[in-house]
Amino acid sequence: MTTLPPAPSRRTLLRAMAAVPATALVLGETPGLLGTALAAAPPGGSATRYTIVPFLDSDDGTVNVYESDDATDFRLVKSSAYTPPADRIRDASVLKHTDGAYYLTYTTHTWQDVSTTIGFARSTDRVTWTFLYDHTVPITNLSRAWAPEWFVDGDGSVSVIVSCSTTDDEWIFTPYRLRATDSALTAWSAPVALAGIGENHIDTYVVRIGSTYHAFTKNETTKYIEYATATSLTGPYTISRTGDWAGWGSYREGPALVQLDNGAWRIFFDGYGDGTYYYSDSHDTFATWSTPAALPTVSGTARHFTVLKETVSGGVSVTKNVTRSFRSANYTTRYWQAQSALLNLPVVSASSTAAEKQNATFTVVPGLADANGCSFRDAAGNYLRHYAFRARFDAHDGTTTFAQDATFVARTGTASGSVRFESYNYPGYYLRHYDYQLRVERADGTDLFRQDSSFVPVTAWA
């Protein structure tokens, strides 16, 4: 049994709270915290799954497979999941094709070597991969073909955007588009440069929204990720954001984007200058971005990857409009219990008083802010909500903020039958026990956090 970490002393907590205005004690308004996006819950019977297949900082000869249900807390599915028969594997991009299979394309050599090919591999389950072939990119005097990225256009056509340099200057890269000419992804068109982005740009990643193509590309001189738009995949693009326009800093590479369930766009990038892997969110279609944060679990381990988002069947389901008690997955005698409005995790058993059992019994209802989420009501009609990092029960005051504070998204827990509850208005924050208190804290990617934030809905005590 793992010993729970100690909580900050009451004096420390009181000093911290005293330094915050009374109106700012709601989690979302506490200084130093970010986030206004909502963690939209997937429909019942389904789940969102994000997959990444990065190569390792310590080994560019293999890749790991990780998955997440919130695009933040990635869990290792398989280490050394694919090792090419020859050469190396870097910058792997993952695609789910119309045949139901998964495909990787990747850089085939280490960065010091001449590399005129890009590699391809296939999997039926994202975990076990089979080598397909290496494709020689037909560019005269080609020196390096790096960082191939999948792109599927609105008409269903599949392309790879690859950064290429020639022997004239092996370190000056230009993005090119290769288009698949067969459904098996084994034949490719001649390369076409993405006009307007031009030379000295690498790791170009493109997403399409409506009729506009949005490109994120690293300027190899400044080491900043720049932003460009066009009305055609091959351009001409107009670069409109340069320098530190998004606040991500310099020495950043390998941008990859995915749209979250809440509609926000998340960018992931490799902070190779400081050894950190980052993510940052935009809720206004790329105009502004949140302060970059280190990606738990993989930061410092993983290098340059793309993110595959899928809606899959199953997931975790919490029955609504029923009374339940909630048992800790890793402290199996301890349950949620309201004590003077705040929730703690005392032992509840058959010998507990009727009042103690009642205080450990809650009604699960559709989320106040999202019916696909969950809210929890006590016998007095109060709702569980986050407030100053603590879980507590308060009367619904009718505000949107309260409804969001009191809504949680069910995610898969670590133990059989267990559930993790992610804050609706603070994605990446979960209900977890800490020093026998029920708190709301940011996931840190550790197994201990996942265990501490996993709870089993059981037959109500009262």
Buried (B, 14 or more C-beta within 10 A) or exposed (E): EEEBEEEEEEEEBEEBBEEBEEEBBBBBEBEEEEBEBBBBBBEEEBBBBBBBBBBBBEBBBBBBBBBBBBBBBBBEBBEEBBBBEEBBBBBBBBBBBEEEBBBBBBBBBEEEEEBBBBBBBBBEEBBEBEBBEBBEBEBEEBBBBBBBBBBBEEEEEBBBBBBBBBEEEBEBBBBBBBBBEEEEBEEBEEBBBBEBBBEBBBBBBBBBEEEEBBBBBBBBEBBBBBBBBBEEBBBEBEBEBEEEBBEBBEBBBBBBBBEBBBEBBBBBBBBBEEEBBBBBBBBEEBEEBBEBBBBBBBBBBBBBBBBBBEEEEEBBEBEBEEBBBBBBBBBEEBBBBBBEEBBBBBEBEEEBEEEBBBBBBBBBBBBBBBBBBBBBBBBEEBBBBBBBBBBBBBEBEEEEBBBBBBBBBBBBBBBEEBBBBBBBBBBBBBBBBBEBBBBBBBBBBEEEBBBBBBBBBEEBBB
